[in-house]
Amino acid sequence: MEVNGPIAIHTGMTAKADDPKRVHEAAQQFESFLIAQMLKTERETGGSWLGTGDDAPGGTAVEMAEQEFAQALGKQGGLGLARLVEAGLNRASAAAKPPAD
């Protein structure tokens, strides 16, 4: 399956949607995003895990730290979500392929 949407327009190329490397990277990015959202929600409810961030520069620093922490955690396996997402996407891709003759 070829991707012809924004990726093709942005890069000037088409990409295989079931490329294992891209699936792996997308799954890691998805997990990192979820971790960052959980940290952000915790901070916004008053239970900040990384200081108060009451002033504008402090708040920005805390947000940046959360994003970097989430990316690092996601790349190291994080909560295990990326592995599950990747396996599901690979199964779906394999099921969508027509049988070989």
Secondary structure as GFF3:
##gff-version 3
##sequence-region A 1 101
A	DSSP	beta_strand	2	3	.	.	.	ID=ss1
A	DSSP	alpha_helix	6	11	.	.	.	ID=ss2
A	DSSP	beta_strand	15	16	.	.	.	ID=ss3
A	DSSP	alpha_helix	20	44	.	.	.	ID=ss4
A	DSSP	alpha_helix	56	75	.	.	.	ID=ss5
A	DSSP	alpha_helix	81	96	.	.	.	ID=ss6
###
